[in-house]
Amino acid sequence: MAYTAIRIDEGAAEMLNRYAAEKGLTKSQAIISALKNNKDEGAALLEQLDAQYEKQDEVEFIDTSEWVAGVAPECCCDFYYNYFYNHKSEPCEHWKRVKWTDRNGNSKVNWYNDLIKKFEFADDWKIAMKEYI
């Protein structure tokens, strides 16, 4: 049988000695046993997380066929276009006026679309509006 020397810190060595003494094992058997137990515990944890994931509610699928450039529904685009270009304010339930603070600590007020979770100045929103107009 071949032997390999390993270096472990003093605290880990004490824990290994205690574990081996409690289980009635040699140090090498204790290491293998601990590794096996950790593997079993890891597998059990993965199974538990899988079970929790399967219990979660189903994801709601949103029909994006009527969306402009895949970004937002036409009602959002109509509201945005009419509000910013024709100065009409036709209501759209997805747009909310929000106040936020930028990274410099300045207070800002902008439109936020709670359906697509983006501000009106987001790059993909600007691209969609170019295609819409």
C-alpha positions, -999 to 999 in steps of 0.1 A, spaced: 0 0 0 14 34 -10 12 63 14 9 100 7 18 128 31 -6 157 33 -3 189 52 -33 203 70 -35 231 95 -36 223 133 -73 229 137 -82 206 109 -59 179 123 -75 181 157 -110 178 141 -98 148 121 -84 131 151 -116 137 171 -138 124 142 -116 93 137 -117 86 174 -155 90 176 -161 67 147 -133 42 156 -116 47 122 -80 54 111 -74 89 98 -74 78 62 -107 60 67 -121 90 85 -112 112 55 -128 88 31 -159 85 53 -162 123 56 -159 127 18 -186 101 12 -209 117 38 -204 151 22 -212 136 -12 -244 121 2 -254 153 19 -247 172 -13 -269 148 -33 -297 151 -7 -295 189 -9 -297 188 -47 -328 166 -45 -344 189 -20 -337 219 -42 -351 201 -72 -382 192 -53 -387 229 -42 -382 240 -78 -408 216 -91 -433 228 -65 -430 264 -77 -459 280 -97 -458 276 -134 -443 304 -154 -468 327 -171 -461 328 -208 -468 362 -225 -478 363 -261 -452 386 -278 -465 383 -313 -481 417 -311 -450 433 -296 -429 458 -314 -394 445 -320 -401 420 -292 -399 448 -266 -434 458 -257 -470 455 -267 -485 480 -291 -505 498 -263 -472 507 -247 -458 520 -280 -489 540 -287 -488 556 -253 -451 564 -256 -455 578 -291 -485 599 -283 -472 612 -250 -437 622 -263 -444 631 -299 -480 643 -300 -482 655 -264 -514 634 -258 -516 613 -227 -536 582 -236 -535 558 -206 -515 526 -207 -516 505 -176 -480 493 -181 -463 528 -180 -457 543 -145 -441 576 -137 -414 569 -112 -389 589 -92 -354 574 -87 -319 585 -78 -290 581 -102 -255 570 -92 -246 607 -86 -274 611 -61 -295 633 -84 -332 628 -82 -348 619 -116 -384 613 -128 -390 590 -157 -414 566 -172 -410 529 -163 -428 500 -180 -437 474 -154 -445 448 -180 -410 447 -196 -392 461 -165 -374 489 -183 -372 526 -183 -382 546 -214 -345 555 -220 -334 518 -223 -315 511 -255 -337 483 -267 -368 505 -261 -353 533 -282 -346 507 -310 -382 495 -308 -396 530 -310 -375 538 -341 -391 507 -358 -425 517 -345 -424 552 -358 
